[in-house]
Amino acid sequence: AVPVANAAGWRVSLGMWALLALAATLPWLLLARRAPKPVLDSNDPTAQPHGRVWRTSLGWSMTLMFGMTSLMTYSMFTWLPRIVVEAGATPAFGGVMVAVFSALGLLPSLVIPSLAVRLQNPFPLVLIGFSAFVIAFAGLLFAPMKAPLLWACLLGVGPSTFPLALTLINLRTRTPTGSAALSGFMQGVGYSFSCLGPFLVGWLHTVSEGWTLPFAFLFGCALLMLCASWVACKPRKLEDLW
């Protein structure tokens, strides 16, 4: 993105990503035309709602687990280049940091779900992501240019709780209705939390004219994610709670 912006302007650099959206749209349209229409059986007890997710501790714990992970991840996607540029790096290197951060995030997405289904309580996997986030935040705050690629790699491991939360949707429910209800509540409310992350981090940076206050906020979000995950990872089913 940075070399293209330098060569052709930021409008071209930004606009070229529309081509990827178009490339994804074409096969989606072809598949949508052939998608079968779902048929619901009104006599099927699993197709009927049985309770309210927002009244359960499992629903809120998974929402906070998912939401805080997303908030920290999107905040870093937005502000990581600015952090290293203010520490003395070039904008192109800031782009490299985001690229490494994104690429390392693929590994937990592939590994975490297969590990989670083998563990009755997958909370140890949460500790890995929490530790990676905390170390990366501390490194970026106190020594951003001492080991920047290490901080980017740890940031890539941090969102391990994102694929874990998605996996827990099915592990903590018995029926398709339960899975759909938990997924809708967790992602609907969780993404609402996450959308505030980049704005709040930027606002705190502007108010404090530094990165200490924004990282203190992110540390607090990491602790909230850890506490919520402790509850979410307990082996139980949503249908037993509502």
Sequence and secondary structure as in RCSB ss.txt:
>XXXX:A:sequence
AVPVANAAGWRVSLGMWALLALAATLPWLLLARRAPKPVLDSNDPTAQPHGRVWRTSLGWSMTLMFGMTSLMTYS
MFTWLPRIVVEAGATPAFGGVMVAVFSALGLLPSLVIPSLAVRLQNPFPLVLIGFSAFVIAFAGLLFAPMKAPLL
WACLLGVGPSTFPLALTLINLRTRTPTGSAALSGFMQGVGYSFSCLGPFLVGWLHTVSEGWTLPFAFLFGCALLM
LCASWVACKPRKLEDLW
>XXXX:A:secstr
 HHHHHHH HHHHHHTTHHHHHHHHHHHHHHHHT       TT GGGS    GGGSHHHHHHHHHHHHHHHHHHH
HHHHHHHHHHHTT  HHHHHHHHHHHHHHTHHHHHHHHHHHTT SS HHHHHHHHHHHHHHHHHHHH TTTSHHH
HHHHHHHGGGHHHHHHHHHHHT SSHHHHHHHHHHHHHHHHHHHHHHHHHHHHHHHHHTSSHHHHHHHHHHHHHH
HHHHHHHTSS  HHHH 
